[in-house]
Amino acid sequence: GMANPVLSEILSVLDGLRPMNGVVSIWTTNYPEIIDKAVLRPGRMDRMFLFPAPAAEDLKRLWARISGTDLPDEMSKDMAEHKMSFAEAKEVYRLMALSFLEKGKIPWEDQETVCKAVTAAYADFLLHRPSAEEAKKQFLAKATAVENEDHQTETHQG
């Protein structure tokens, strides 16, 4: 098959023509399982730190901090089972808050309504959350589009 132009560019930068003494490169991903093995070769990426997804209690604390209310136990356990990151939990909160946009405020005093909105937001998030393979496809499609735009710009300027 055709070589991945994005991966080729990353490897070129990592291998470089000049030594990069004292340079620290920090990468983050929610999908470490799809990192190409060529990137992980010694000399390219010397150390990898994996941080596990937060536990249910950690998600409950985050939710309380951002919303000022409790996340139902069954939902925090389910979020933990889905290996939801803090960023993803904040996205669920954002989706829930958006559901009250027309009303102008979140009715915190009505716990049943809020709980239903959180449940709906969480279900919506899970429905649209990409798998690791889908996330990889989306990333490569975006990166290739950016590379094509750059190439077209260079062609028109050159």
C-alpha positions as CSV (number, residue, x, y, z in Angstrom):
1,G,0.0,0.0,0.0
2,M,0.9,3.7,-0.1
3,A,3.1,5.0,2.6
4,N,1.4,7.3,5.1
5,P,2.7,10.8,4.3
6,V,1.9,12.1,7.9
7,L,3.9,9.3,9.5
8,S,6.8,9.8,7.1
9,E,6.9,13.5,8.0
10,I,6.8,12.7,11.8
11,L,9.6,10.2,11.4
12,S,11.7,12.7,9.3
13,V,11.4,15.3,12.1
14,L,12.2,12.8,14.8
15,D,15.2,11.4,13.0
16,G,16.3,14.9,11.8
17,L,19.6,15.8,10.1
18,R,20.8,17.7,13.2
19,P,21.1,16.3,16.7
20,M,18.3,17.6,18.9
21,N,20.3,17.6,22.2
22,G,18.2,18.9,25.1
23,V,15.0,18.8,23.2
24,V,12.1,17.2,24.9
25,S,9.1,16.2,22.8
26,I,5.8,15.6,24.6
27,W,3.0,13.7,22.9
28,T,-0.5,12.9,24.1
29,T,-3.2,10.6,22.9
30,N,-6.3,9.0,24.1
31,Y,-5.5,6.1,21.8
32,P,-2.0,4.8,22.6
33,E,-2.8,1.4,21.0
34,I,-2.8,2.9,17.5
35,I,0.6,4.6,17.7
36,D,2.7,3.2,14.9
37,K,5.5,0.9,16.0
38,A,8.0,2.9,13.9
39,V,7.5,5.9,16.2
40,L,8.1,3.9,19.3
41,R,11.6,2.8,18.2
42,P,14.4,3.7,20.7
43,G,15.9,7.0,19.8
44,R,12.6,8.4,18.6
45,M,10.5,8.0,21.7
46,D,12.6,7.0,24.6
47,R,10.0,7.1,27.4
48,M,6.3,6.5,27.5
49,F,4.1,7.3,30.4
50,L,0.6,5.8,30.4
51,F,-1.9,7.3,32.7
52,P,-4.9,5.1,33.2
53,A,-8.4,6.3,32.7
54,P,-9.8,7.9,35.9
55,A,-11.6,5.7,38.4
56,A,-15.3,6.2,39.2
57,E,-14.5,8.2,42.4
58,D,-12.1,10.5,40.5
59,L,-14.9,11.1,37.9
60,K,-17.3,11.9,40.7
61,R,-14.9,14.4,42.2
62,L,-14.3,16.1,38.8
63,W,-18.0,16.3,38.2
64,A,-18.7,17.8,41.6
65,R,-15.9,20.4,41.0
66,I,-17.2,21.5,37.6
67,S,-20.9,21.3,38.3
68,G,-21.3,21.7,42.0
69,T,-23.6,18.7,42.0
70,D,-23.2,14.9,42.4
71,L,-22.8,12.5,39.5
72,P,-25.0,9.4,40.1
73,D,-22.9,6.4,41.2
74,E,-24.1,4.2,38.4
75,M,-23.1,6.8,35.8
76,S,-19.6,7.3,37.3
77,K,-19.1,3.5,37.4
78,D,-20.2,3.3,33.8
79,M,-18.0,6.2,32.7
80,A,-15.0,4.4,34.4
81,E,-15.9,1.1,32.6
82,H,-15.8,3.0,29.3
83,K,-12.4,4.4,30.3
84,M,-13.7,7.9,29.9
85,S,-11.0,10.6,30.3
86,F,-11.5,13.8,32.4
87,A,-11.7,15.7,29.1
88,E,-14.5,13.4,27.9
89,A,-16.4,13.8,31.2
90,K,-16.2,17.5,30.8
91,E,-17.6,17.2,27.3
92,V,-20.6,15.3,28.8
93,Y,-21.1,18.1,31.2
94,R,-20.9,20.6,28.3
95,L,-23.5,18.7,26.3
96,M,-25.7,18.6,29.4
97,A,-25.4,22.3,30.0
98,L,-26.2,23.0,26.3
99,S,-29.4,21.1,26.7
100,F,-30.5,23.9,29.1
101,L,-29.4,26.7,26.8
102,E,-32.9,27.8,25.8
103,K,-34.0,28.0,29.4
104,G,-31.1,30.3,30.3
105,K,-29.9,28.3,33.3
106,I,-29.4,24.8,34.6
107,P,-32.1,24.0,37.2
108,W,-29.8,22.5,39.8
109,E,-32.6,22.5,42.4
110,D,-34.5,20.0,40.2
111,Q,-32.2,17.0,40.6
112,E,-34.5,14.7,38.6
113,T,-34.4,17.0,35.5
114,V,-30.7,17.5,35.8
115,C,-30.1,13.7,36.2
116,K,-32.2,13.0,33.1
117,A,-30.3,15.6,31.1
118,V,-26.9,14.2,32.3
119,T,-28.1,10.7,31.3
120,A,-29.2,11.9,27.8
121,A,-25.9,13.8,27.3
122,Y,-23.9,10.8,28.3
123,A,-25.8,8.5,26.0
124,D,-25.4,11.0,23.1
125,F,-21.6,11.3,23.8
126,L,-21.2,7.5,23.8
127,L,-23.2,7.2,20.6
128,H,-20.8,9.6,18.8
129,R,-17.5,8.6,20.6
130,P,-15.2,7.2,17.9
131,S,-13.5,3.8,18.4
132,A,-9.7,3.8,18.4
133,E,-9.7,2.7,14.8
134,E,-12.2,5.4,13.8
135,A,-10.2,8.1,15.6
136,K,-7.1,7.0,13.7
137,K,-9.0,7.3,10.4
138,Q,-10.3,10.7,11.3
139,F,-6.8,11.9,12.4
140,L,-5.2,10.7,9.2
141,A,-7.9,12.2,7.0
142,K,-7.5,15.6,8.7
143,A,-3.7,15.4,8.5
144,T,-3.8,14.5,4.9
145,A,-6.2,17.3,4.1
146,V,-3.9,19.8,5.8
147,E,-0.9,18.4,3.9
148,N,-2.8,18.7,0.6
149,E,-3.7,22.4,1.5
150,D,-0.1,23.1,2.3
151,H,1.0,21.5,-1.0
152,Q,-1.5,23.5,-3.0
153,T,-0.4,26.7,-1.3
154,E,3.2,26.0,-2.2
155,T,2.3,25.1,-5.8
156,H,0.3,28.4,-6.2
157,Q,3.0,30.5,-4.6
158,G,5.9,28.8,-6.4
